[in-house]
Amino acid sequence: MPPSEPTEVRIPKIGVRSSLVPLGLNPDETVEVPPVEQPMQAGWYELARTPGEAGPAVLLGHVDGNRQPGVFFRLRELAAGDEVEVSRKDGTTARFRVRGTEQIAKHSFPTEAVYGDTTGPELRLITCGGSFDQAARSYRDNIIVYATLI
């Protein structure tokens, strides 16, 4: 599919429907996340591919925030074969099939697997997971879903 800004993500299995806000990089070169005050808001990393384009597109959302579940609270429940739909500004919808899900320590984040080039259109969904580190005020792990355009 040609490049086109994503506008909404839908994941029927876990009841997700969210508009998408563009995300860039923080001053420390880490990827921005949607505002934690709006935990039901998902975002897309605008420095990567757009969903449907060849290469990996990346969507991020909170597992929780403001003492309530976030948009990707149930992301860990996705399994191979589940579907994700992303509406695009050009009026098309990119449909993806989940290939796999992993939980991995943040200090071992698989940067190349998430952001590295792929031969075809792929999608990555990312949220926090695992146990909560009270001292650091963040989760210790990430949940990453890998999906391929269908």
Number of C-alpha atoms within 10 A of each C-alpha: 13 9 14 17 17 27 19 19 23 17 18 12 14 16 11 18 17 18 16 22 19 17 19 16 13 10 8 6 8 9 14 16 23 19 15 15 11 16 21 23 21 29 26 30 20 18 13 17 22 27 32 28 19 19 20 26 24 24 27 25 27 25 24 20 16 10 8 12 14 22 24 26 21 15 25 20 12 21 18 13 12 17 20 22 18 25 21 19 12 12 9 13 18 21 20 23 19 22 17 15 20 14 17 17 15 15 9 9 15 13 8 8 12 20 16 11 15 12 8 12 22 28 31 21 23 26 26 26 23 15 10 13 11 9 6 8 8 13 17 17 21 21 21 24 25 23 26 22 20 12
